[in-house]
């Protein structure tokens, strides 16, 4: 199968995990907050490991092969990481949204209900996550792409549940809560397609594209996921999950790669 098609399907699969995570809401089930924070921490660890082993290091290797200079490759990686982080920060500034921890951010939301600001916040960082999967596959490395899709999919499941439970708390029906949570992940294949298109423009784009995706994901992990896992006092469990996730994905990346 064409690797571009695989990349789109993988980013779609990662996005669908928001719906998988939201399934318990259809049956009126709740997941213990401590376990949810530990799962989010595990997913963050997986994503950190994938960012370095599947994006930053391959990006430096590609740049070294292209330009024949390790310092130049390191500078390009630094520029890509900074650009990726700035891209997500720019989305945070320009789009109205709200986090349950730090409150409203971005443009004036007008009369938009608070719950929809929360949904926009989730959608904002699902887009660059999908782009990261697309870039991972677009570079031609199946292992990198699968690592990224796995890490992002794991992170999307508890996120989907959080969205669905928040909607239920606002009086939305079970099915509507599930479908809206699922829809927040459907922006990921769009990002995946854009990521693949970026990489296929020129071989020179690949190193920047890989590190750009890493910067976007690292910003999301620090700005969104880790604070979310700490707000209920379960930071020890969340940190344990993060370390386990990081080690597991490191082992998979090193042994499979």
C-alpha positions in Angstrom: 0.0 0.0 0.0 1.2 3.5 -0.8 2.9 5.0 2.2 1.0 8.3 1.7 -2.3 6.4 2.0 -1.0 4.6 5.1 -0.1 7.9 6.6 -3.6 9.3 6.1 -5.2 6.1 7.4 -2.9 6.1 10.5 -3.7 9.8 11.3 -7.4 8.9 10.9 -6.9 5.9 13.2 -5.3 8.1 15.8 -8.1 10.6 15.5 -10.7 7.9 15.9 -9.2 7.0 19.3 -11.0 10.1 20.7 -14.2 8.2 19.9 -12.9 5.0 21.5 -12.1 6.9 24.7 -15.6 8.4 24.7 -17.4 5.0 24.5 -17.9 4.6 28.3 -20.1 7.7 28.2 -22.6 5.8 26.1 -23.2 3.4 29.0 -23.1 5.9 31.8 -19.6 4.7 32.9 -17.0 6.9 34.6 -13.2 6.2 34.8 -11.5 6.9 38.1 -9.8 10.3 37.9 -6.5 9.0 39.2 -6.4 6.3 36.5 -7.4 8.8 33.9 -4.5 11.1 34.9 -2.1 8.1 34.9 -3.2 7.2 31.4 -2.7 10.8 30.2 0.8 10.8 31.8 1.6 7.5 30.1 0.5 9.0 26.7 2.6 12.1 27.4 5.6 9.9 28.0 5.0 8.0 24.7 4.7 11.3 22.8 7.9 12.8 24.4 9.8 9.7 23.4 8.3 9.6 19.9 9.1 13.3 19.5 12.8 12.7 20.1 13.3 9.2 18.6 10.8 9.5 15.7 11.1 13.1 14.8 14.0 15.1 16.2 16.8 12.5 15.8 15.7 11.4 12.3 15.4 15.1 11.4 19.0 15.7 12.4 20.2 12.6 10.5 18.4 13.7 7.4 19.8 17.2 7.6 23.3 15.9 8.1 23.0 13.7 5.0 21.7 16.6 3.0 24.1 19.4 4.1 27.0 17.3 5.3 27.4 19.3 8.5 26.3 18.3 12.1 26.2 21.9 13.4 24.0 23.0 10.5 21.7 20.0 11.1 21.5 21.0 14.8 20.6 24.6 13.9 17.9 23.4 11.4 16.5 21.1 14.1 16.4 24.0 16.6 14.7 26.2 14.1 12.1 23.5 13.3 11.3 22.9 16.9 10.9 26.6 17.6 8.7 27.1 14.6 6.5 24.1 15.6 6.0 25.4 19.1 5.4 28.9 17.8 2.8 27.6 15.4 0.7 26.0 18.1 1.2 29.0 20.3 -0.1 31.2 17.5 -3.2 29.0 17.2 -3.7 29.4 20.9 -3.5 33.2 20.6 -5.7 33.6 17.5 -8.6 31.1 18.1 -11.0 31.6 21.0 -10.9 28.6 23.4 -10.8 27.8 27.1 -8.9 25.4 29.3 -10.4 24.2 32.5 -7.2 25.0 34.4 -6.0 28.3 33.1 -9.3 29.7 31.8 -10.0 31.5 28.5 -7.3 32.2 25.9 -7.2 33.6 22.4 -9.6 35.9 20.6 -12.8 37.2 22.1 -15.3 34.3 22.0 -18.4 36.5 21.9 -21.5 34.5 22.9 -19.9 31.1 22.3 -20.8 28.7 25.2 -17.9 27.8 27.5 -18.1 24.0 26.7 -17.5 24.8 23.0 -14.4 26.8 23.9 -13.1 23.7 25.6 -13.9 21.6 22.5 -12.0 24.2 20.3 -9.0 23.9 22.7 -8.9 20.1 22.2 -9.3 20.5 18.4 -6.5 23.1 18.2 -3.8 20.6 19.3 -5.4 17.6 17.5 -4.5 19.3 14.1 -0.7 19.4 14.6 -0.8 16.0 16.1 -2.3 14.6 12.9 0.3 16.6 11.0 3.1 14.9 13.0 1.8 11.5 12.0 1.6 12.5 8.3 5.2 13.9 8.4 6.4 10.7 10.1 5.0 8.6 7.3 5.8 11.1 4.6 9.4 10.8 5.3 9.3 7.2 4.2 10.0 5.7 7.6 7.2 3.3 8.6 8.5 2.7 12.1 8.6 6.4 12.9 5.1 6.9 11.5 3.7 3.9 13.5 5.4 5.2 16.7 3.8 8.6 16.3 0.4 7.2 15.5 0.5 4.9 18.5 1.6 7.7 20.9 -1.0 10.2 19.6 -3.7 7.6 19.6 -3.0 6.7 23.2 -3.2 10.3 24.2 -6.5 10.9 22.3 -8.4 8.2 24.2 -8.5 9.9 27.6 -9.0 13.2 25.9 -12.0 11.9 24.1 -13.5 10.7 27.4 -12.8 14.1 29.0 -14.7 15.9 26.2 -17.6 13.5 26.4 -17.9 13.7 30.2 -17.7 17.5 30.1 -20.6 17.6 27.6 -22.6 15.2 29.7 -22.0 17.6 32.6 -23.5 20.4 30.5 -26.7 18.3 29.9 -25.9 16.9 26.4 -27.3 13.5 25.6 -25.1 10.5 25.7 -25.0 10.0 21.9 -24.4 13.7 21.2 -21.6 13.8 23.8 -20.0 10.7 22.1 -20.3 12.1 18.6 -18.9 15.5 19.4 -16.0 13.9 21.2 -15.4 11.8 18.1 -15.6 14.8 15.9 -12.8 16.6 17.7 -10.4 13.9 16.5 -11.5 14.1 12.9 -9.3 17.1 12.2 -6.3 14.8 12.6 -6.4 13.1 9.1 -6.7 16.7 7.6 -3.5 17.5 9.5 -2.0 14.2 8.4 -2.7 15.0 4.7 -1.1 18.4 5.1 2.0 16.9 6.8 2.5 14.4 4.0 2.0 17.2 1.3 4.7 19.3 3.1 7.2 16.5 3.0 6.6 15.7 -0.6 7.3 19.2 -1.8 11.1 18.8 -1.6 13.6 16.6 0.2 14.9 19.8 1.9 11.6 20.2 3.7 11.9 16.8 5.5 14.4 17.8 8.3 12.4 20.9 9.1 9.1 19.1 8.8 10.1 16.4 11.3 11.5 18.8 13.9 8.5 21.2 13.3 6.1 18.4 14.2 8.2 17.6 17.3 8.1 21.2 18.5 4.3 21.3 18.1 3.9 18.1 20.1 6.3 19.2 22.8 4.4 22.5 23.2 1.2 20.6 23.6 2.6 18.2 26.1 4.0 21.0 28.3 1.1 23.5 27.8 -1.9 21.1 27.9 -1.3 17.5 28.9 1.0 17.7 31.9 -0.9 20.5 33.6 -4.1 18.5 33.1 -2.7 15.5 34.8 -1.6 17.5 37.9 -4.7 19.6 38.6 -6.4 16.9 40.8 -3.4 16.1 43.0 -2.5 12.8 41.2 0.9 14.0 39.9 2.8 11.1 41.4 0.6 8.6 39.4 0.8 10.8 36.3 4.6 11.1 36.5 4.9 7.3 37.0 2.7 6.8 33.9 4.9 9.3 32.0 8.1 7.5 32.8 6.6 4.1 31.9 5.3 5.5 28.6 8.6 7.1 27.7 10.6 4.0 28.5 8.2 1.7 26.6 8.2 3.9 23.5 12.0 4.3 23.7 12.4 0.5 23.7 10.0 0.1 20.8 11.7 2.8 18.8 15.2 1.6 19.4 14.5 -2.1 18.9 12.1 -1.8 15.9 14.0 1.1 14.3 
